[in-house]
Amino acid sequence: MKQCRPCFSPSDKDGDLFSEGAPPGLPSSDAVYSEMNRLAGKYAFATLSEFGKSVMGNPLLFICVGNGSRRVLYSASHHANEWISSLVLLKFMDELLGKSRTNEQIGGFSAKELLNKTTLCFAPLINPDGVDLVLEKLIGGKYYEQAKKIAGNYPSIPFPSGWKANIEGTDLNLQYPANWEKAKQIKYGLGFTNPAPRDYVGPAPLSAPESRALANFTRNINPDTILALHTQGNEIYWKFADYEPMGAYELGLKLAAASGYKLSNTPPVSDNAGYKDWFIQDFGRPGYTVEMGLGASPLPLSQFSSIYTAMEPLLATAANG
Ligand SMILES: [Zn+2]
């Protein structure tokens, strides 16, 4: 794993993502990288590194903080039009680090104690190319034209706002080797047999560089728990198939109580090939998909504040265990 500080040249184009009293900015890849760079620069103990590259060569960056033996890995924006999830993780990182310095509480826990008890790793942008496409930061060029062509085969899915996949039309959360064949059968049955704005499982498990990189990174970190942030539903999914890792239901109940979200069983048609499914299967430990907010993705920035209010205690509770 490459240590880098920074891993890229931050662009001057994007201002700060978060400013007091205003809704956050849009999390284009440039804006997310700049914010991660800012955090790593401000807090010496935050390590910024790269765990892979996207199809278009954009870095997949993570920040780890804390030095506890418990390890939690948070990820966001597997799905392009669920980019609000990136903002939630970035805001949480900022609050956690700030409050550890001022010795304040976050989500009902001492920020400082959380960092002593737990190592928290954040990968807030799993699908940078797709997010840039949805945010209309990527216009023109080979990859844009290819995506537009793919979308043309699915006229009922708005372009680019309905795009969930990576830039090549593979759904990154249908890529993991956990009942992948079953996911393929279900999605093929629905007509997603080729690259598509969503629901195409890809030619093989972990064929997309973004999912493959996250799987490798997860093996390296060997976390006790993972959380994958998605929209929408105000729900937390905690199970995969017949697997019920020890403590998973109990921690799920705590996450539900902290956020007000409902702890649910994954619906059978989507209980396959997801990141949390694979983590539960291969590691036998608690893994959660959190479906934040309500409405059609992409959720508007006007929902950010209410989503964050629910999520801050949930994310802190996951860190505490
Ligand atoms: Zn999603």
Residues whose N, C-alpha, C, O or C-beta is under 5 A from the ligand:
A	BS01	ZN	H79 E82 H230 T231
